Amino acid sequence: MTLVAIGINHQTAPVELRERVAFADHALPAALSALRGLPGVHEAVLLSTCNRTELYAVAEDDGRALDAWLATHPGADAAAGTDLRPYLYRHEGSDAVRHLFRVATGLDSLVLGEPQILGQVKQAWAAARESGALGGQLDRLFQQAFVAAKRARTDTRIGANPVSVASTAVRLAQSSFARLEDSVVLLVGAGETIELVARHLAQANVKRLLVANRTLVHAQELASRHGGVALPLEELQRHLAEADIVFSATASREPVIRRTHVEAALAQRRHRPMLLLDLAVPRDIEPAVAQLRDAFLYSIDDLEKAVEDNRRSRREAADAAEAIVDLQVARYAETQAAAARATPLKRLRAHGEGARDDVLAKARQQLRSGHDPGEVLEFLAHTLTNRLLHAPTVALRQAALEGDASLARATEKLFPAADAAGSPTDADPDTPTDAP
């Protein structure tokens, strides 16, 4: 069995490619079922965020079918004509372990140390468990990843003054032409990212906050928490012209804001500029919006420049976190090795105990039926001996026929040679003898 991690992220591919393999939450059960249906795949976890789509699996051989599946699954737009496989990365064994630990800790994030990723990794683990795709090996691996992330955040400053994509986007807006305290801000969506954006905007005393979402009750709940006004998504176009700044992060597979929508809004605004920040993957705002003279569109990839300062300030903490990850990877390897060593012992004891319980139950039944106790003891001893020695006897005979002496040598170590009286030929030095 091989542990593999395969994915595509902000370091290997632009957003227009990443969005082709992004999975909405509702699509995960079917995707996990499809993964488990691949030949040789025994366990699988699928992690999909705005910056990465990764699958972790336990598979026979090297699991190469997983690469093709991720590059060509039904959500990928084959008509786009781009082969995604050159943009995928693959890790196996301990490298896959280290990659997951770095992801969970935030060391592999667009915003170094961002806090959201650990929750997203836990959600991916929970989804795999609920779908029946999670087995013992991946369960233990992810549990250890959670420990590694907690240790890194507790013992280093990687999590100090948490910075997220949402907070970085708000800071980008603050540094633009629009002053938040004088601006009307439209939030599209009501998920975790938009919730974080709303919190930062409330702290910045934004002038007015509008929240549009497909499920109105969710928009109302978010708006009430942050002093905003809720709108149904179908009224988005009617209110778009009111917005000086737009933040969008929905789970839609298609853009919810088109170029024609923004063009009409700008005309109503008499071409007062509009700032649009698209935090979704797949993208919510049609890329052609960037061609409009008075529209300033930023995608998730554009935040790369804005987070460079964050990377520099957290580099020292990240180095300490990397050391913790290395330690946790080593501990995980030790645990796996110990489990592998213990497996033969567990099987041997289980075999012996199973034979004992079965033969003992039959002996007790004979006693209850009135059989002679001496005959029952003979039956118990004879049957139990045969049960315990049958499998090793067959294996030794087969090894002898095949000329394999290794099993015989191992048997000599396990069972030292005995003399005719049944005593070991090499006496135990701690056993007293009658010799003078």
C-alpha positions in Angstrom: 0.0 0.0 0.0 1.2 3.5 -0.8 0.2 6.8 0.9 -0.1 9.5 -1.8 -1.0 13.2 -1.9 -1.9 14.7 -5.3 -3.0 18.2 -5.9 -3.0 21.6 -7.6 -2.6 24.9 -5.7 -1.8 28.6 -5.9 1.9 27.8 -6.3 1.5 25.5 -9.3 -1.5 26.9 -11.3 -3.4 30.2 -11.8 -7.0 30.6 -10.7 -8.4 29.9 -14.1 -7.0 26.3 -13.9 -7.6 25.8 -10.2 -11.3 26.6 -10.5 -11.7 23.7 -13.0 -10.9 21.2 -10.3 -12.6 22.9 -7.3 -15.3 20.9 -5.5 -18.4 22.5 -3.8 -19.3 20.9 -0.4 -22.4 19.2 -1.9 -20.2 17.5 -4.6 -17.8 15.9 -2.1 -19.8 12.7 -1.3 -20.1 11.7 -5.0 -16.5 12.6 -5.6 -15.3 10.5 -2.7 -17.4 7.6 -3.8 -15.9 7.9 -7.3 -12.4 7.9 -5.8 -13.0 4.8 -3.7 -14.3 3.1 -6.9 -11.0 3.5 -8.6 -9.0 0.3 -8.9 -6.7 -0.3 -6.0 -7.8 2.8 -4.0 -8.7 1.8 -0.4 -9.0 5.2 1.4 -9.4 8.8 0.3 -9.8 12.3 1.6 -10.6 15.3 -0.7 -9.6 18.8 0.3 -10.9 21.7 -1.8 -10.4 25.4 -0.9 -10.0 28.6 -2.8 -6.3 28.0 -3.1 -6.0 24.2 -3.5 -7.6 21.0 -4.4 -5.8 18.0 -3.0 -6.6 14.3 -2.6 -5.0 12.0 -0.1 -5.3 8.3 -0.6 -4.0 4.9 0.4 -3.7 2.9 -2.8 -2.1 -0.2 -4.2 1.1 0.3 -6.2 1.6 4.0 -6.8 -2.1 4.9 -7.4 -1.4 6.6 -10.8 -5.1 6.4 -11.6 -5.6 9.2 -9.1 -3.6 11.7 -11.2 -5.7 11.1 -14.2 -8.9 11.3 -12.2 -8.1 14.7 -10.7 -7.1 16.1 -14.0 -10.1 14.8 -15.9 -13.0 14.3 -13.3 -16.4 15.5 -14.4 -16.0 18.9 -12.8 -12.9 19.7 -15.0 -13.7 21.5 -18.2 -12.2 19.3 -20.8 -13.4 21.7 -23.5 -10.9 24.3 -22.3 -8.2 22.2 -24.0 -5.6 22.4 -21.3 -4.0 19.3 -19.9 -4.0 19.8 -16.1 -1.5 17.0 -15.3 1.6 19.2 -15.7 0.2 21.5 -13.0 -0.3 18.7 -10.5 2.1 17.8 -7.7 2.5 14.4 -6.1 4.0 13.3 -2.8 4.4 9.7 -1.6 5.1 8.1 1.8 6.8 10.4 4.3 6.7 13.3 1.8 2.9 13.1 1.7 2.8 13.1 5.5 5.0 16.2 5.6 2.9 17.9 3.0 -0.3 17.4 4.9 1.2 18.6 8.2 2.5 21.8 6.4 -0.9 22.4 4.9 -2.7 22.0 8.2 -0.3 24.3 9.9 -0.6 27.0 7.3 2.9 26.8 6.1 1.8 26.0 2.6 -0.9 28.7 2.4 -1.1 31.8 0.3 -1.1 33.8 3.5 1.5 32.2 5.7 0.0 30.9 8.9 -3.6 31.8 7.9 -6.0 30.2 10.5 -8.8 29.0 8.2 -7.0 26.1 6.6 -6.9 23.9 9.7 -10.7 24.1 9.9 -10.9 23.3 6.2 -8.7 20.2 6.7 -10.9 19.1 9.5 -14.0 19.5 7.3 -12.4 17.4 4.6 -11.5 14.7 7.1 -15.1 14.7 8.5 -16.6 14.6 5.0 -14.5 11.5 4.2 -15.5 9.9 7.4 -19.2 10.5 6.8 -18.9 9.2 3.2 -17.2 6.0 4.3 -14.0 6.8 2.4 -11.9 7.2 5.5 -10.0 4.2 6.8 -7.7 3.6 9.7 -4.5 4.8 8.1 -5.8 8.2 6.8 -7.7 8.7 10.1 -4.5 8.3 12.1 -2.6 10.5 9.7 -5.1 13.4 9.8 -5.4 13.1 13.6 -1.7 13.5 13.8 -1.9 16.5 11.4 -4.3 18.2 13.8 -1.8 17.6 16.6 1.1 19.0 14.6 -0.9 22.2 13.7 -2.0 22.7 17.3 1.6 22.4 18.5 2.9 24.8 15.9 0.3 27.4 16.8 0.8 27.0 20.5 4.6 26.9 20.5 5.4 29.5 17.8 4.1 32.8 16.7 2.9 31.4 13.4 -0.6 32.1 14.5 0.0 35.4 16.2 -2.1 38.3 14.8 -4.0 35.9 12.5 -4.0 37.0 8.9 -6.5 35.5 6.4 -7.3 36.0 2.7 -10.3 38.0 3.9 -8.3 40.4 6.1 -5.7 40.8 3.3 -8.5 41.7 0.9 -9.9 44.2 3.3 -6.5 45.8 3.7 -6.1 45.9 0.0 -9.4 47.8 -0.2 -8.3 50.2 2.5 -5.2 51.1 0.6 -7.2 51.8 -2.6 -8.9 54.9 -3.8 -12.0 54.1 -1.7 -12.1 55.1 2.0 -14.1 52.4 3.8 -15.8 54.9 6.2 -17.1 56.8 3.1 -18.0 53.7 1.1 -21.0 51.4 0.4 -19.7 47.8 0.4 -21.6 44.9 -1.2 -20.9 41.4 0.1 -22.0 38.6 -2.2 -22.2 35.3 -0.4 -22.7 34.4 3.3 -20.1 31.7 3.9 -17.0 31.7 6.2 -14.9 34.0 4.0 -17.6 36.6 3.6 -18.2 36.4 7.4 -14.6 37.2 8.0 -14.7 40.1 5.5 -17.8 41.5 7.3 -16.0 41.4 10.7 -13.0 43.4 9.3 -15.3 45.9 7.6 -17.3 46.4 10.8 -14.1 47.1 12.7 -13.1 49.6 10.0 -16.5 51.4 10.4 -17.6 51.0 6.8 -20.3 53.5 5.9 -23.0 51.0 4.7 -23.0 47.3 4.2 -25.2 45.3 1.8 -25.3 41.5 1.9 -26.6 39.5 -1.1 -27.0 35.7 -1.0 -29.0 33.0 -2.7 -30.5 31.9 0.6 -32.0 35.2 2.0 -32.2 34.0 5.6 -28.4 33.4 5.6 -27.9 37.0 4.3 -30.2 38.3 7.0 -28.3 36.5 9.7 -25.0 37.9 8.6 -26.3 41.4 8.0 -27.9 41.5 11.5 -24.6 40.5 13.1 -22.7 43.4 11.4 -25.3 46.1 10.9 -25.9 45.6 7.3 -28.9 45.2 4.9 -29.8 41.8 3.4 -30.7 41.3 -0.3 -31.8 38.3 -2.3 -29.3 37.4 -4.9 -31.7 38.0 -7.7 -31.8 41.7 -6.8 -28.0 41.9 -7.1 -28.0 43.7 -10.4 -30.5 46.3 -9.2 -28.3 47.3 -6.2 -24.9 46.8 -7.8 -24.6 50.5 -8.8 -24.9 51.5 -5.1 -21.6 49.7 -4.3 -18.2 51.4 -4.2 -16.6 48.1 -3.2 -17.7 44.6 -3.9 -16.4 41.4 -2.1 -17.7 38.1 -3.6 -17.2 34.6 -2.4 -19.9 32.1 -3.3 -19.9 28.4 -4.2 -21.3 29.1 -7.7 -19.8 27.2 -10.6 -20.6 30.1 -12.9 -19.9 33.9 -12.5 -22.7 35.7 -10.5 -21.4 39.1 -11.7 -21.0 39.6 -15.4 -19.3 42.3 -17.4 -22.7 43.6 -18.6 -23.9 43.9 -15.0 -20.9 46.0 -14.0 -21.1 48.0 -17.2 -24.7 49.0 -16.5 -23.8 49.8 -12.9 -20.9 52.1 -13.9 -23.2 54.0 -16.3 -25.7 54.6 -13.4 -22.8 55.7 -11.2 -21.7 58.2 -13.9 -18.4 56.2 -14.1 -17.4 56.7 -10.5 -14.8 53.9 -10.0 -15.8 50.6 -8.5 -13.4 48.2 -6.7 -14.3 44.4 -7.0 -12.5 41.7 -5.1 -13.3 38.2 -6.2 -12.3 35.7 -3.4 -14.0 32.7 -4.9 -12.7 29.6 -6.8 -14.3 29.1 -9.2 -14.5 32.8 -9.8 -17.7 34.8 -9.1 -16.8 37.8 -11.3 -16.4 37.5 -15.0 -12.7 38.2 -15.8 -13.8 40.6 -18.7 -14.9 43.1 -16.0 -11.2 44.0 -15.7 -11.4 45.5 -19.2 -13.8 48.2 -18.1 -12.1 51.5 -17.6 -13.6 52.4 -14.2 -13.8 48.9 -12.7 -10.8 47.6 -10.7 -11.0 43.8 -10.4 -8.8 41.7 -8.2 -8.9 37.9 -8.1 -7.5 35.6 -5.4 -4.2 35.4 -7.3 -3.8 39.2 -7.1 -3.5 38.9 -3.3 -0.2 37.2 -3.8 1.5 40.6 -4.0 -0.4 41.9 -1.0 0.7 39.1 1.3 4.5 39.3 0.6 5.0 41.5 3.6 3.2 39.0 5.8 5.5 36.2 4.6 8.6 38.2 5.6 7.3 39.1 9.0 6.4 35.5 9.8 9.5 33.8 8.4 11.1 33.3 11.7 7.9 31.8 13.2 7.6 29.7 10.1 11.1 28.2 10.6 10.2 27.2 14.1 6.9 25.7 12.9 8.8 23.8 10.2 10.9 22.2 12.9 7.8 21.1 14.8 6.4 19.6 11.6 9.6 17.6 11.1 9.4 16.3 14.7 5.7 15.3 14.2 6.5 13.6 10.9 9.2 11.6 12.6 6.9 10.6 15.4 4.2 9.5 13.0 6.8 7.4 11.2 7.8 5.8 14.5 4.2 5.1 15.3 3.6 3.4 11.9 6.8 1.4 12.3 5.8 0.2 15.8 2.3 -0.8 14.5 3.8 -2.7 11.6 6.1 -4.6 14.1 3.3 -5.4 16.4 1.0 -6.8 13.7 2.6 -10.3 13.4 2.5 -10.6 17.2 -1.1 -9.6 17.4 -2.0 -12.1 14.6 0.0 -14.9 16.4 -1.7 -14.2 19.8 -5.2 -13.9 18.1 -4.6 -17.3 16.4 -3.6 -19.0 19.7 -6.4 -17.5 21.7 -8.9 -18.3 19.1 -7.9 -21.9 19.0 -7.8 -22.1 22.8 -11.3 -20.6 23.2 -12.8 -23.0 20.5 -11.2 -26.2 21.9 -12.0 -25.2 25.5 -15.6 -24.6 24.7 -15.8 -28.1 23.1 -14.1 -29.7 26.1 -16.5 -28.1 28.5 -19.4 -29.3 26.4 -18.0 -32.9 26.6 -17.8 -32.6 30.4 -21.4 -31.4 30.7 -22.4 -34.4 28.5 -20.8 -36.8 31.1 -17.6 -37.7 29.2 -14.7 -39.1 31.3 -12.6 -36.1 32.5 -9.4 -37.9 31.6 -10.6 -38.4 28.0 -11.7 -34.8 27.8 -8.2 -33.7 28.9 -6.6 -35.9 26.3 -9.0 -34.4 23.7 -8.2 -30.9 24.7 -4.4 -31.4 24.7 -4.4 -33.3 21.4 -6.8 -31.0 19.5 -5.2 -27.8 20.8 -1.7 -29.0 19.8 -2.9 -29.9 16.3 -4.7 -26.5 15.9 -1.7 -24.5 17.0 0.9 -26.5 14.9 -1.1 -27.1 11.8 -0.4 -23.8 10.0 3.4 -23.7 10.8 3.8 -27.4 9.9 2.2 -26.9 6.5 4.4 -23.8 6.0 7.6 -25.6 7.0 6.9 -28.5 4.7 6.2 -26.2 1.8 9.4 -24.2 2.5 11.4 -27.5 2.5 9.9 -28.6 -0.8 10.9 -25.2 -2.3 14.4 -25.3 -0.8 13.7 -22.3 1.4 15.8 -22.7 4.6 15.0 -19.2 6.1 11.7 -20.5 7.7 13.5 -23.4 9.3 16.2 -21.1 10.8 13.5 -18.8 12.2 11.8 -21.9 13.7 15.0 -22.9 15.4 15.2 -19.4 17.0 11.6 -19.6 18.1 11.7 -23.2 19.4 15.2 -24.2 20.7 16.0 -27.8 20.1 14.9 -30.2 22.9 16.4 -33.6 24.0 14.5 -36.8 24.2 13.2 -35.9 27.7 11.7 -32.7 26.4 14.2 -30.4 28.1 16.1 -27.7 26.2 19.6 -28.8 25.3 21.0 -25.4 26.2 19.9 -25.2 29.8 18.7 -21.9 31.2 21.7 -20.5 33.3 19.3 -19.4 36.0 17.8 -22.9 36.4 19.5 -24.9 39.1 20.8 -28.4 38.2 21.9 -31.5 40.2 25.4 -31.3 38.9 28.0 -30.8 41.6 
